[in-house]
Every structure is written in structure tokens, then in C-alpha cells.
Amino acid sequence: MTTRANSSDTLVQLSQDFLSEDVMAKIESALNCVLINMFALLGLIGTSINLLVLCQYNITTDTSNILLVSLSVADLLFCLTVPISMSMVGVISTERFLAVFFPFKTSRLMTPFRMKLLSVLVYVVNALMFSPTYFILTHDYVYSEKYQGLVPVIEPTEFFQKNFDAINIEIGIVYNIAVSGTSFLVTLVFTPAIAIKLWLVSRERTKLTNRKGISENHVAKLLLTVCAMSIVFYGPFIGFNAAITFLPQYSSLTNVFQVFLNVADFSGTVCAFSNFLIYVTMSRKFRNKYKELVLKLCILRNNNNIFKRELQRTDRS
């Protein structure tokens, strides 16, 4: 026990020496006040564009488009602090794995109606499991001698104080570790398996036909890239949640874990924004639809300006 306590104290001291309070304040301000809000805004704009473009395709009978729309909705909700994206990525990686390795059975099993139902179920389950976090904090105004006035102060709610242990178990272990962690592990295992299978199939097709079948696996590669980027960006998020669950004696005391918390939250927000860039760079159809959408908006704005000028001329005459 003494050795473990000394190790903890040593880690805390090294963390505090490496990251002073001034450095911590600057890091938290840069991440929490600037970068997260900036990328959340960009994510809201990007995912909104994704939905506008994807809804112009077949989203009623095409399971791939259904998954892309569902992921865009999940990214939109993530930018509004509802972390559903990793669960949806787990569903996508599972569906792609089954489609690549068992195509005939999957086509009968993963019908469009079932995929829609599964997507809605993912939203509902995640929202219900995450809902206690909306009732754990409140704010009040207290007088500050430093600022000579009332300042807002965040405080834990009575609901959170009474149900502290149950909420920590439900959010920290059940939701963050069991649900999000399982989705992350599924994606981590299935993504390279899908990539290897697609590479082998493409290689075999090239040998037989001397042509590369790019278009047939294009959507699969797009979804595969989304899964791979989710592994990169959500890795810190899952790692932090595992750390604060299994290493509470370190995570609650060291500045390093506090920085890791900020980086983990930031990485998830960047991931929600990055999917828009993936669609634009990897899909020619998406780029063309995006250009068409922008062109329509420009024409609509130009027509409105012309209409306003004509109204002004009419009023003057």
C-alpha cells in the first residue's frame, strides 16, 4: 500500500511540475473556449451540408445511404454534446464486415427497413443512457469581491449528489466503457479485416480482368475510411474514459489527465467535422452535388437581389 501511495504521489508531483496552473489554464482556454466551439460550429455546418446532399440520393432502399445519413445525424448530435457517433460507427463497421464477408446472407438480413429501425434504436438507446448527464449540473450567481459583482458558478444538482454512485457506474462503466468501448473494439477489429478482404478481392479481379473495379467498392471504401478515422479520433476519448474508471487515484489528481480530458473531448468534435471532408475528397458525386447545391443557393440569392431591385424601381416609378 505504501509503495502504491508513493507512486501516486510521485506521479502527481511530476504532473504538477510539468504542467503549472498557468499552462493548464492556457491549454483549457485554447481547447474548451476556442477550438472545441470552432470545430463544433464547423461540424454543424458540415453535417448539415452532408444531410442536404445525401437526402438527394436514394435513402429509402439503399442501405449504404441510410448508414451515411444516420452517421451524419449522429455527428450533428455529437456537435450538440450527444455522443452517439461511435455507436453508429460500430453499426457501420459491423454492417460492412457482414456485407463484405457474407454478401448474400447480409442482403437478406440487412434490409433497408431493418437498417432504419436499427439506426433509430441506436439513437434512442444512446440518448436514454446519456440522459442523466443533463441533470447533474446547475448554475447560480454569487457575489465576487474580485469582480465587484455577481458571477455565475456551476454547482452539482441535488439529483447528482443523491445518485452520485449510480450515475458514475451508468455513465462511466456501462455507457462509456461497455457501449462506446465495445463499438470502438468492434470497429478496431472489423476495419482492418474489411480492408484486407477488399484488397484481396480487388487484386483477384485485376488478375482476371486486367481492370480495377473501383466504382463497385467505392462506397465500401468511403465507409471504411470513416471507420478508420473514427478509430484515430475516438481512441483518446475511449482511452480517457477507461483511465478515469480504472485509475481514479491518478486521473482525479494529475494535470496530465486533465489535459487528456480536454484533448479527448476535442478529438471527438474534430471527428464529427472530418466526415464532411472525407465525403468531399473521396466522392465525386458528393462534390458535384455540393457544387450544385452551392450554385443553386447563389442563383437563388442573385434572383432575390434582382427581385428586390425591380421592386425598388417599381416603387420609385
CYANA upper distance limits for C-alpha pairs under 8 A (distance plus 0.5 A):
  1 MET  CA      5 ALA  CA      6.65
  2 THR  CA      6 ASN  CA      6.58
  3 THR  CA      7 SER  CA      6.65
  4 ARG  CA      8 SER  CA      6.75
  5 ALA  CA      9 ASP  CA      6.68
  6 ASN  CA     10 THR  CA      6.54
  7 SER  CA     11 LEU  CA      6.73
  8 SER  CA     12 VAL  CA      6.71
  8 SER  CA    249 GLN  CA      7.64
  8 SER  CA    250 TYR  CA      6.95
  9 ASP  CA     13 GLN  CA      6.63
 10 THR  CA     14 LEU  CA      6.64
 11 LEU  CA     15 SER  CA      6.53
 11 LEU  CA    250 TYR  CA      8.16
 11 LEU  CA    254 THR  CA      7.77
 12 VAL  CA     16 GLN  CA      6.66
 12 VAL  CA    250 TYR  CA      7.81
 12 VAL  CA    253 LEU  CA      6.84
 12 VAL  CA    254 THR  CA      5.48
 12 VAL  CA    255 ASN  CA      8.16
 13 GLN  CA     17 ASP  CA      6.62
 14 LEU  CA     18 PHE  CA      6.55
 15 SER  CA     19 LEU  CA      6.46
 15 SER  CA    254 THR  CA      6.18
 15 SER  CA    255 ASN  CA      6.09
 15 SER  CA    256 VAL  CA      6.39
 16 GLN  CA     20 SER  CA      6.20
 16 GLN  CA     21 GLU  CA      8.44
 16 GLN  CA    254 THR  CA      7.41
 16 GLN  CA    255 ASN  CA      6.65
 19 LEU  CA     23 VAL  CA      6.32
 19 LEU  CA     24 MET  CA      6.68
 19 LEU  CA    255 ASN  CA      6.93
 19 LEU  CA    256 VAL  CA      7.94
 20 SER  CA     24 MET  CA      6.63
 21 GLU  CA     25 ALA  CA      6.55
 22 ASP  CA     26 LYS  CA      6.81
 23 VAL  CA     27 ILE  CA      6.69
 24 MET  CA     28 GLU  CA      6.57
 24 MET  CA    255 ASN  CA      7.89
 24 MET  CA    259 VAL  CA      7.92
 25 ALA  CA     29 SER  CA      6.53
 26 LYS  CA     30 ALA  CA      6.56
 27 ILE  CA     31 LEU  CA      6.61
 27 ILE  CA    259 VAL  CA      7.88
 28 GLU  CA     32 ASN  CA      6.01
 28 GLU  CA     33 CYS  CA      7.89
 28 GLU  CA    259 VAL  CA      7.97
 28 GLU  CA    262 ASN  CA      7.33
 29 SER  CA     33 CYS  CA      5.55
 29 SER  CA     34 VAL  CA      7.34
 30 ALA  CA     34 VAL  CA      5.78
 30 ALA  CA     35 LEU  CA      6.67
 31 LEU  CA     35 LEU  CA      5.41
 31 LEU  CA     36 ILE  CA      6.26
 31 LEU  CA    262 ASN  CA      7.00
 31 LEU  CA    263 VAL  CA      7.92
 31 LEU  CA    266 PHE  CA      7.33
 32 ASN  CA     36 ILE  CA      6.03
 32 ASN  CA     37 ASN  CA      7.63
 32 ASN  CA    262 ASN  CA      7.49
 32 ASN  CA    266 PHE  CA      8.40
 33 CYS  CA     37 ASN  CA      6.95
 34 VAL  CA     38 MET  CA      6.47
 35 LEU  CA     39 PHE  CA      6.55
 35 LEU  CA    266 PHE  CA      7.93
 36 ILE  CA     40 ALA  CA      6.37
 36 ILE  CA    265 ASP  CA      8.31
 36 ILE  CA    266 PHE  CA      6.01
 36 ILE  CA    269 THR  CA      7.08
 37 ASN  CA     41 LEU  CA      6.63
 38 MET  CA     42 LEU  CA      6.79
 39 PHE  CA     43 GLY  CA      6.28
 39 PHE  CA    269 THR  CA      6.82
 39 PHE  CA    270 VAL  CA      6.62
 39 PHE  CA    273 PHE  CA      7.21
 40 ALA  CA     44 LEU  CA      6.63
 40 ALA  CA     79 CYS  CA      5.52
 40 ALA  CA     80 LEU  CA      8.22
 40 ALA  CA    269 THR  CA      6.47
 40 ALA  CA    270 VAL  CA      8.21
 40 ALA  CA    273 PHE  CA      7.86
 41 LEU  CA     45 ILE  CA      6.84
 41 LEU  CA     79 CYS  CA      8.07
 42 LEU  CA     46 GLY  CA      6.46
 42 LEU  CA    273 PHE  CA      6.90
 43 GLY  CA     47 THR  CA      6.34
 43 GLY  CA     75 ASP  CA      8.00
 43 GLY  CA     76 LEU  CA      7.50
 43 GLY  CA     79 CYS  CA      6.89
 43 GLY  CA    269 THR  CA      7.91
 43 GLY  CA    270 VAL  CA      8.16
 43 GLY  CA    272 ALA  CA      6.41
 43 GLY  CA    273 PHE  CA      4.58
 43 GLY  CA    274 SER  CA      8.31
 43 GLY  CA    276 PHE  CA      8.49
 44 LEU  CA     48 SER  CA      6.49
 44 LEU  CA     76 LEU  CA      6.24
 44 LEU  CA     79 CYS  CA      6.87
 44 LEU  CA    273 PHE  CA      8.18
 45 ILE  CA     49 ILE  CA      6.79
 46 GLY  CA     50 ASN  CA      6.69
 46 GLY  CA    273 PHE  CA      6.84
 46 GLY  CA    276 PHE  CA      5.93
 47 THR  CA     51 LEU  CA      6.70
 47 THR  CA     72 SER  CA      6.01
 47 THR  CA     73 VAL  CA      7.83
 47 THR  CA     75 ASP  CA      7.16
 47 THR  CA     76 LEU  CA      6.32
 47 THR  CA    272 ALA  CA      8.39
 47 THR  CA    273 PHE  CA      7.69
 47 THR  CA    275 ASN  CA      8.46
 47 THR  CA    276 PHE  CA      6.89
 48 SER  CA     52 LEU  CA      6.78
 48 SER  CA     72 SER  CA      8.37
 48 SER  CA     76 LEU  CA      7.92
 49 ILE  CA     53 VAL  CA      6.62
 49 ILE  CA    290 TYR  CA      8.28
 50 ASN  CA     54 LEU  CA      6.37
 50 ASN  CA     69 VAL  CA      8.27
 50 ASN  CA     72 SER  CA      7.06
 50 ASN  CA    276 PHE  CA      6.95
 51 LEU  CA     55 CYS  CA      6.34
 51 LEU  CA     69 VAL  CA      6.77
 51 LEU  CA     72 SER  CA      6.99
 51 LEU  CA     73 VAL  CA      8.12
 52 LEU  CA     56 GLN  CA      7.47
 53 VAL  CA     57 TYR  CA      8.00
 53 VAL  CA    286 PHE  CA      7.49
 53 VAL  CA    289 LYS  CA      6.68
 53 VAL  CA    290 TYR  CA      6.98
 53 VAL  CA    293 LEU  CA      8.16
 54 LEU  CA     59 ILE  CA      8.16
 54 LEU  CA     65 ASN  CA      7.60
 54 LEU  CA     68 LEU  CA      8.18
 54 LEU  CA     69 VAL  CA      7.01
 54 LEU  CA    286 PHE  CA      8.44
 55 CYS  CA     59 ILE  CA      7.00
 55 CYS  CA     69 VAL  CA      8.13
 57 TYR  CA     65 ASN  CA      7.93
 58 ASN  CA     62 ASP  CA      6.47
 58 ASN  CA     65 ASN  CA      7.30
 59 ILE  CA     63 THR  CA      7.97
 59 ILE  CA     65 ASN  CA      5.91
 59 ILE  CA     66 ILE  CA      5.75
 59 ILE  CA     69 VAL  CA      8.24
 60 THR  CA     66 ILE  CA      7.68
 60 THR  CA    112 PRO  CA      7.29
 61 THR  CA     66 ILE  CA      8.47
 61 THR  CA    112 PRO  CA      5.78
 61 THR  CA    113 PHE  CA      8.45
 62 ASP  CA     66 ILE  CA      6.81
 62 ASP  CA    112 PRO  CA      7.01
 63 THR  CA     67 LEU  CA      6.69
 63 THR  CA    110 MET  CA      8.29
 63 THR  CA    111 THR  CA      7.75
 63 THR  CA    112 PRO  CA      5.85
 63 THR  CA    115 MET  CA      7.20
 64 SER  CA     68 LEU  CA      6.79
 64 SER  CA    219 VAL  CA      7.75
 65 ASN  CA     69 VAL  CA      6.59
 66 ILE  CA     70 SER  CA      6.58
 66 ILE  CA    112 PRO  CA      8.05
 66 ILE  CA    115 MET  CA      7.74
 66 ILE  CA    116 LYS  CA      7.40
 67 LEU  CA     71 LEU  CA      6.56
 67 LEU  CA     92 ILE  CA      7.11
 67 LEU  CA    115 MET  CA      8.12
 67 LEU  CA    119 SER  CA      8.30
 68 LEU  CA     72 SER  CA      6.68
 68 LEU  CA    223 LEU  CA      8.50
 69 VAL  CA     73 VAL  CA      6.76
 70 SER  CA     74 ALA  CA      6.70
 70 SER  CA     88 MET  CA      7.96
 70 SER  CA    119 SER  CA      6.85
 71 LEU  CA     75 ASP  CA      6.60
 71 LEU  CA     85 SER  CA      7.04
 71 LEU  CA     88 MET  CA      6.62
 71 LEU  CA     89 VAL  CA      7.69
 72 SER  CA     76 LEU  CA      6.62
 73 VAL  CA     77 LEU  CA      6.74
 74 ALA  CA     78 PHE  CA      6.60
 74 ALA  CA     83 PRO  CA      8.16
 74 ALA  CA     84 ILE  CA      5.95
 74 ALA  CA     85 SER  CA      5.43
 74 ALA  CA     88 MET  CA      7.59
 74 ALA  CA    123 TYR  CA      8.29
 75 ASP  CA     79 CYS  CA      6.81
 75 ASP  CA     84 ILE  CA      7.99
 75 ASP  CA     85 SER  CA      6.18
 75 ASP  CA    272 ALA  CA      5.31
 75 ASP  CA    273 PHE  CA      8.06
 76 LEU  CA     80 LEU  CA      7.14
 76 LEU  CA    272 ALA  CA      7.89
 77 LEU  CA     81 THR  CA      6.95
 77 LEU  CA     82 VAL  CA      5.66
 77 LEU  CA     83 PRO  CA      7.50
 77 LEU  CA     84 ILE  CA      7.64
 78 PHE  CA     82 VAL  CA      5.08
 78 PHE  CA     83 PRO  CA      5.25
 78 PHE  CA     84 ILE  CA      6.81
 78 PHE  CA     85 SER  CA      7.08
 78 PHE  CA    269 THR  CA      7.68
 78 PHE  CA    272 ALA  CA      7.42
 79 CYS  CA    269 THR  CA      6.81
 79 CYS  CA    272 ALA  CA      7.48
 82 VAL  CA    127 ALA  CA      7.72
 82 VAL  CA    130 PHE  CA      8.04
 83 PRO  CA    126 ASN  CA      8.31
 84 ILE  CA     88 MET  CA      6.99
 84 ILE  CA    122 VAL  CA      8.27
 84 ILE  CA    123 TYR  CA      7.32
 84 ILE  CA    126 ASN  CA      6.69
 84 ILE  CA    127 ALA  CA      8.33
 85 SER  CA     89 VAL  CA      6.63
 85 SER  CA    272 ALA  CA      8.11
 86 MET  CA     90 GLY  CA      6.70
 86 MET  CA    180 SER  CA      6.63
 86 MET  CA    183 SER  CA      6.84
 86 MET  CA    184 PHE  CA      7.25
 86 MET  CA    230 SER  CA      7.79
 86 MET  CA    234 TYR  CA      7.93
 87 SER  CA     91 VAL  CA      6.94
 87 SER  CA    122 VAL  CA      7.61
 87 SER  CA    179 VAL  CA      7.72
 87 SER  CA    180 SER  CA      6.51
 87 SER  CA    183 SER  CA      5.99
 87 SER  CA    184 PHE  CA      8.42
 88 MET  CA     92 ILE  CA      6.73
 88 MET  CA    119 SER  CA      7.93
 88 MET  CA    122 VAL  CA      7.51
 89 VAL  CA     93 SER  CA      6.59
 89 VAL  CA    183 SER  CA      7.78
 89 VAL  CA    187 THR  CA      7.64
 89 VAL  CA    226 VAL  CA      8.37
 89 VAL  CA    227 CYS  CA      6.65
 89 VAL  CA    230 SER  CA      7.88
 90 GLY  CA     94 THR  CA      6.65
 90 GLY  CA    183 SER  CA      5.00
 90 GLY  CA    184 PHE  CA      7.07
 90 GLY  CA    186 VAL  CA      6.65
 90 GLY  CA    187 THR  CA      5.95
 91 VAL  CA     95 GLU  CA      6.63
 91 VAL  CA    183 SER  CA      8.17
 92 ILE  CA     96 ARG  CA      6.57
 92 ILE  CA    223 LEU  CA      7.95
 92 ILE  CA    227 CYS  CA      8.30
 93 SER  CA     97 PHE  CA      6.49
 93 SER  CA    186 VAL  CA      7.87
 93 SER  CA    187 THR  CA      6.06
 93 SER  CA    190 PHE  CA      6.74
 93 SER  CA    191 THR  CA      7.00
 93 SER  CA    223 LEU  CA      8.38
 93 SER  CA    224 LEU  CA      7.94
 93 SER  CA    227 CYS  CA      7.08
 94 THR  CA     98 LEU  CA      6.75
 94 THR  CA    186 VAL  CA      7.80
 94 THR  CA    187 THR  CA      7.96
 94 THR  CA    190 PHE  CA      7.46
 95 GLU  CA     99 ALA  CA      6.54
 95 GLU  CA    110 MET  CA      8.26
 96 ARG  CA    100 VAL  CA      6.48
 96 ARG  CA    194 ILE  CA      7.87
 96 ARG  CA    220 ALA  CA      7.54
 96 ARG  CA    223 LEU  CA      8.43
 97 PHE  CA    101 PHE  CA      6.58
 97 PHE  CA    102 PHE  CA      8.47
 97 PHE  CA    190 PHE  CA      6.66
 97 PHE  CA    191 THR  CA      8.25
 97 PHE  CA    193 ALA  CA      8.14
 97 PHE  CA    194 ILE  CA      6.36
 98 LEU  CA    102 PHE  CA      5.69
 98 LEU  CA    103 PRO  CA      7.20
 98 LEU  CA    106 THR  CA      6.54
 99 ALA  CA    103 PRO  CA      4.98
 99 ALA  CA    104 PHE  CA      8.33
 99 ALA  CA    106 THR  CA      6.01
 99 ALA  CA    107 SER  CA      7.84
100 VAL  CA    194 ILE  CA      7.30
100 VAL  CA    197 LYS  CA      7.84
100 VAL  CA    198 LEU  CA      8.08
101 PHE  CA    197 LYS  CA      8.24
102 PHE  CA    106 THR  CA      6.45
103 PRO  CA    107 SER  CA      6.64
104 PHE  CA    108 ARG  CA      7.32
105 LYS  CA    109 LEU  CA      6.65
106 THR  CA    110 MET  CA      5.96
107 SER  CA    111 THR  CA      7.08
110 MET  CA    114 ARG  CA      6.64
110 MET  CA    115 MET  CA      6.74
111 THR  CA    115 MET  CA      6.74
112 PRO  CA    116 LYS  CA      6.73
113 PHE  CA    117 LEU  CA      6.67
114 ARG  CA    118 LEU  CA      6.46
115 MET  CA    119 SER  CA      6.61
116 LYS  CA    120 VAL  CA      6.78
117 LEU  CA    121 LEU  CA      6.61
118 LEU  CA    122 VAL  CA      6.69
119 SER  CA    123 TYR  CA      6.94
120 VAL  CA    124 VAL  CA      6.72
121 LEU  CA    125 VAL  CA      6.51
122 VAL  CA    126 ASN  CA      6.52
123 TYR  CA    127 ALA  CA      6.48
124 VAL  CA    128 LEU  CA      6.61
125 VAL  CA    129 MET  CA      6.63
126 ASN  CA    130 PHE  CA      6.48
127 ALA  CA    131 SER  CA      6.31
129 MET  CA    170 GLU  CA      8.03
129 MET  CA    171 ILE  CA      7.86
129 MET  CA    175 TYR  CA      7.18
130 PHE  CA    134 TYR  CA      8.44
130 PHE  CA    171 ILE  CA      7.36
130 PHE  CA    175 TYR  CA      7.94
131 SER  CA    135 PHE  CA      8.18
132 PRO  CA    136 ILE  CA      7.33
132 PRO  CA    167 ILE  CA      7.46
133 THR  CA    137 LEU  CA      8.41
135 PHE  CA    157 THR  CA      7.45
135 PHE  CA    159 PHE  CA      7.50
135 PHE  CA    160 PHE  CA      7.56
136 ILE  CA    156 PRO  CA      6.20
136 ILE  CA    157 THR  CA      5.78
136 ILE  CA    158 GLU  CA      8.45
136 ILE  CA    159 PHE  CA      7.11
136 ILE  CA    160 PHE  CA      5.25
137 LEU  CA    154 ILE  CA      7.15
137 LEU  CA    155 GLU  CA      6.19
137 LEU  CA    156 PRO  CA      5.01
137 LEU  CA    157 THR  CA      5.70
137 LEU  CA    160 PHE  CA      8.06
138 THR  CA    154 ILE  CA      6.23
138 THR  CA    155 GLU  CA      5.86
138 THR  CA    156 PRO  CA      6.57
138 THR  CA    157 THR  CA      6.32
139 HIS  CA    152 PRO  CA      6.86
139 HIS  CA    153 VAL  CA      5.88
139 HIS  CA    154 ILE  CA      4.86
139 HIS  CA    155 GLU  CA      6.18
140 ASP  CA    152 PRO  CA      6.05
140 ASP  CA    153 VAL  CA      5.82
140 ASP  CA    154 ILE  CA      7.07
140 ASP  CA    155 GLU  CA      7.87
141 TYR  CA    150 LEU  CA      6.16
141 TYR  CA    151 VAL  CA      5.81
141 TYR  CA    152 PRO  CA      4.98
141 TYR  CA    153 VAL  CA      6.46
142 VAL  CA    150 LEU  CA      5.66
142 VAL  CA    151 VAL  CA      6.09
142 VAL  CA    152 PRO  CA      7.06
142 VAL  CA    153 VAL  CA      7.46
143 TYR  CA    148 GLN  CA      7.69
143 TYR  CA    149 GLY  CA      5.87
143 TYR  CA    150 LEU  CA      4.80
143 TYR  CA    151 VAL  CA      6.76
144 SER  CA    148 GLN  CA      6.09
144 SER  CA    149 GLY  CA      6.05
144 SER  CA    150 LEU  CA      6.47
144 SER  CA    151 VAL  CA      6.97
145 GLU  CA    149 GLY  CA      7.47
147 TYR  CA    151 VAL  CA      8.43
156 PRO  CA    160 PHE  CA      6.75
156 PRO  CA    161 GLN  CA      7.32
157 THR  CA    161 GLN  CA      6.89
158 GLU  CA    162 LYS  CA      6.66
159 PHE  CA    163 ASN  CA      6.63
160 PHE  CA    164 PHE  CA      5.77
160 PHE  CA    167 ILE  CA      7.97
163 ASN  CA    167 ILE  CA      6.50
164 PHE  CA    168 ASN  CA      6.67
165 ASP  CA    169 ILE  CA      6.71
166 ALA  CA    170 GLU  CA      6.58
167 ILE  CA    171 ILE  CA      6.38
167 ILE  CA    172 GLY  CA      8.33
168 ASN  CA    172 GLY  CA      5.70
168 ASN  CA    173 ILE  CA      7.85
169 ILE  CA    173 ILE  CA      5.66
169 ILE  CA    174 VAL  CA      6.94
170 GLU  CA    174 VAL  CA      5.41
170 GLU  CA    175 TYR  CA      6.63
171 ILE  CA    175 TYR  CA      5.36
171 ILE  CA    176 ASN  CA      6.49
172 GLY  CA    176 ASN  CA      5.78
172 GLY  CA    177 ILE  CA      7.08
172 GLY  CA    241 ASN  CA      7.24
172 GLY  CA    245 THR  CA      6.95
173 ILE  CA    177 ILE  CA      5.40
173 ILE  CA    178 ALA  CA      6.71
173 ILE  CA    245 THR  CA      7.48
174 VAL  CA    178 ALA  CA      5.36
174 VAL  CA    179 VAL  CA      6.92
175 TYR  CA    179 VAL  CA      5.47
175 TYR  CA    180 SER  CA      6.79
176 ASN  CA    180 SER  CA      5.60
176 ASN  CA    181 GLY  CA      6.78
176 ASN  CA    238 ILE  CA      7.62
176 ASN  CA    241 ASN  CA      6.76
176 ASN  CA    242 ALA  CA      8.37
177 ILE  CA    181 GLY  CA      5.08
177 ILE  CA    182 THR  CA      7.63
177 ILE  CA    238 ILE  CA      7.81
177 ILE  CA    241 ASN  CA      7.37
177 ILE  CA    242 ALA  CA      6.93
178 ALA  CA    182 THR  CA      6.12
179 VAL  CA    183 SER  CA      6.77
180 SER  CA    184 PHE  CA      6.61
180 SER  CA    238 ILE  CA      7.72
181 GLY  CA    185 LEU  CA      6.67
181 GLY  CA    238 ILE  CA      6.70
182 THR  CA    186 VAL  CA      6.55
183 SER  CA    187 THR  CA      6.65
184 PHE  CA    188 LEU  CA      6.48
184 PHE  CA    231 ILE  CA      7.33
184 PHE  CA    234 TYR  CA      8.27
184 PHE  CA    235 GLY  CA      8.32
184 PHE  CA    238 ILE  CA      8.21
185 LEU  CA    189 VAL  CA      6.64
186 VAL  CA    190 PHE  CA      6.43
187 THR  CA    191 THR  CA      6.11
187 THR  CA    227 CYS  CA      7.02
187 THR  CA    228 ALA  CA      8.45
187 THR  CA    231 ILE  CA      7.65
188 LEU  CA    192 PRO  CA      7.78
188 LEU  CA    228 ALA  CA      8.41
188 LEU  CA    231 ILE  CA      6.99
189 VAL  CA    193 ALA  CA      7.22
190 PHE  CA    194 ILE  CA      6.53
191 THR  CA    195 ALA  CA      6.73
191 THR  CA    224 LEU  CA      6.93
191 THR  CA    227 CYS  CA      7.09
191 THR  CA    228 ALA  CA      7.14
192 PRO  CA    196 ILE  CA      6.60
193 ALA  CA    197 LYS  CA      6.68
194 ILE  CA    198 LEU  CA      6.59
194 ILE  CA    224 LEU  CA      8.08
195 ALA  CA    199 TRP  CA      6.63
195 ALA  CA    224 LEU  CA      7.83
196 ILE  CA    200 LEU  CA      6.69
197 LYS  CA    201 VAL  CA      6.66
198 LEU  CA    202 SER  CA      6.49
198 LEU  CA    217 ASN  CA      8.31
199 TRP  CA    203 ARG  CA      6.50
200 LEU  CA    204 GLU  CA      6.62
201 VAL  CA    205 ARG  CA      6.61
202 SER  CA    206 THR  CA      6.59
202 SER  CA    212 LYS  CA      7.21
202 SER  CA    213 GLY  CA      7.08
203 ARG  CA    207 LYS  CA      6.88
204 GLU  CA    208 LEU  CA      6.87
205 ARG  CA    209 THR  CA      6.48
205 ARG  CA    210 ASN  CA      7.90
205 ARG  CA    211 ARG  CA      7.74
205 ARG  CA    212 LYS  CA      7.52
205 ARG  CA    213 GLY  CA      7.70
206 THR  CA    210 ASN  CA      5.10
206 THR  CA    211 ARG  CA      5.60
206 THR  CA    212 LYS  CA      5.95
206 THR  CA    213 GLY  CA      8.11
207 LYS  CA    211 ARG  CA      8.48
213 GLY  CA    217 ASN  CA      7.68
214 ILE  CA    218 HIS  CA      6.49
217 ASN  CA    221 LYS  CA      6.60
218 HIS  CA    222 LEU  CA      6.71
219 VAL  CA    223 LEU  CA      6.71
220 ALA  CA    224 LEU  CA      6.48
221 LYS  CA    225 THR  CA      6.61
222 LEU  CA    226 VAL  CA      6.93
222 LEU  CA    278 ILE  CA      8.06
222 LEU  CA    279 TYR  CA      7.88
222 LEU  CA    282 MET  CA      7.22
222 LEU  CA    283 SER  CA      8.27
223 LEU  CA    227 CYS  CA      6.79
224 LEU  CA    228 ALA  CA      6.71
225 THR  CA    229 MET  CA      6.61
225 THR  CA    278 ILE  CA      8.13
226 VAL  CA    230 SER  CA      6.65
226 VAL  CA    275 ASN  CA      7.01
226 VAL  CA    278 ILE  CA      7.76
227 CYS  CA    231 ILE  CA      6.88
228 ALA  CA    232 VAL  CA      7.09
229 MET  CA    233 PHE  CA      6.67
229 MET  CA    271 CYS  CA      7.65
230 SER  CA    234 TYR  CA      6.02
230 SER  CA    235 GLY  CA      8.28
230 SER  CA    271 CYS  CA      6.89
231 ILE  CA    235 GLY  CA      6.09
232 VAL  CA    236 PRO  CA      8.46
233 PHE  CA    237 PHE  CA      8.12
233 PHE  CA    267 SER  CA      5.64
233 PHE  CA    268 GLY  CA      6.45
233 PHE  CA    270 VAL  CA      7.88
233 PHE  CA    271 CYS  CA      6.23
234 TYR  CA    238 ILE  CA      6.66
234 TYR  CA    264 ALA  CA      7.98
234 TYR  CA    267 SER  CA      7.07
234 TYR  CA    268 GLY  CA      6.23
234 TYR  CA    271 CYS  CA      8.03
235 GLY  CA    239 GLY  CA      6.46
236 PRO  CA    240 PHE  CA      6.45
236 PRO  CA    260 PHE  CA      8.13
236 PRO  CA    263 VAL  CA      7.91
236 PRO  CA    264 ALA  CA      5.49
236 PRO  CA    267 SER  CA      7.75
237 PHE  CA    241 ASN  CA      6.94
237 PHE  CA    261 LEU  CA      8.21
237 PHE  CA    264 ALA  CA      4.84
237 PHE  CA    265 ASP  CA      7.00
237 PHE  CA    267 SER  CA      7.73
237 PHE  CA    268 GLY  CA      7.37
238 ILE  CA    242 ALA  CA      6.75
239 GLY  CA    243 ALA  CA      6.62
240 PHE  CA    244 ILE  CA      6.73
240 PHE  CA    257 PHE  CA      8.28
240 PHE  CA    260 PHE  CA      7.28
240 PHE  CA    261 LEU  CA      6.92
240 PHE  CA    264 ALA  CA      7.33
241 ASN  CA    245 THR  CA      6.75
242 ALA  CA    246 PHE  CA      6.58
242 ALA  CA    247 LEU  CA      8.50
243 ALA  CA    247 LEU  CA      5.72
243 ALA  CA    248 PRO  CA      7.73
243 ALA  CA    251 SER  CA      7.33
244 ILE  CA    248 PRO  CA      5.56
244 ILE  CA    250 TYR  CA      8.47
244 ILE  CA    251 SER  CA      5.88
244 ILE  CA    252 SER  CA      7.94
247 LEU  CA    251 SER  CA      6.63
248 PRO  CA    252 SER  CA      6.32
249 GLN  CA    253 LEU  CA      7.37
250 TYR  CA    254 THR  CA      6.46
250 TYR  CA    257 PHE  CA      8.20
251 SER  CA    257 PHE  CA      5.71
251 SER  CA    258 GLN  CA      7.90
252 SER  CA    257 PHE  CA      8.02
253 LEU  CA    257 PHE  CA      8.40
254 THR  CA    258 GLN  CA      7.31
255 ASN  CA    259 VAL  CA      6.77
256 VAL  CA    260 PHE  CA      6.67
257 PHE  CA    261 LEU  CA      6.58
258 GLN  CA    262 ASN  CA      7.06
259 VAL  CA    263 VAL  CA      6.73
260 PHE  CA    264 ALA  CA      6.43
261 LEU  CA    265 ASP  CA      6.81
262 ASN  CA    266 PHE  CA      6.66
263 VAL  CA    267 SER  CA      6.51
264 ALA  CA    268 GLY  CA      7.02
265 ASP  CA    269 THR  CA      7.13
266 PHE  CA    270 VAL  CA      6.80
267 SER  CA    271 CYS  CA      6.72
268 GLY  CA    272 ALA  CA      6.94
269 THR  CA    273 PHE  CA      7.06
270 VAL  CA    274 SER  CA      6.51
271 CYS  CA    275 ASN  CA      7.20
273 PHE  CA    277 LEU  CA      7.91
274 SER  CA    278 ILE  CA      6.82
275 ASN  CA    279 TYR  CA      6.77
276 PHE  CA    280 VAL  CA      6.80
277 LEU  CA    281 THR  CA      6.55
278 ILE  CA    282 MET  CA      6.35
278 ILE  CA    283 SER  CA      8.50
279 TYR  CA    283 SER  CA      6.02
279 TYR  CA    286 PHE  CA      6.96
279 TYR  CA    287 ARG  CA      8.32
280 VAL  CA    284 ARG  CA      7.86
280 VAL  CA    286 PHE  CA      6.53
280 VAL  CA    287 ARG  CA      5.81
281 THR  CA    287 ARG  CA      8.13
283 SER  CA    287 ARG  CA      6.84
284 ARG  CA    288 ASN  CA      6.62
285 LYS  CA    289 LYS  CA      6.58
286 PHE  CA    290 TYR  CA      6.46
287 ARG  CA    291 LYS  CA      6.61
288 ASN  CA    292 GLU  CA      6.54
289 LYS  CA    293 LEU  CA      6.54
290 TYR  CA    294 VAL  CA      6.71
291 LYS  CA    295 LEU  CA      6.51
292 GLU  CA    296 LYS  CA      6.64
293 LEU  CA    297 LEU  CA      6.79
294 VAL  CA    298 CYS  CA      6.69
295 LEU  CA    299 ILE  CA      6.60
296 LYS  CA    300 LEU  CA      6.48
297 LEU  CA    301 ARG  CA      6.58
298 CYS  CA    302 ASN  CA      6.54
299 ILE  CA    303 ASN  CA      6.51
300 LEU  CA    304 ASN  CA      6.68
301 ARG  CA    305 ASN  CA      6.76
302 ASN  CA    306 ILE  CA      6.74
303 ASN  CA    307 PHE  CA      6.53
304 ASN  CA    308 LYS  CA      6.61
305 ASN  CA    309 ARG  CA      6.73
306 ILE  CA    310 GLU  CA      6.69
307 PHE  CA    311 LEU  CA      6.71
308 LYS  CA    312 GLN  CA      6.72
309 ARG  CA    313 ARG  CA      6.74
310 GLU  CA    314 THR  CA      6.65
311 LEU  CA    315 ASP  CA      6.64
312 GLN  CA    316 ARG  CA      6.73
313 ARG  CA    317 SER  CA      6.68
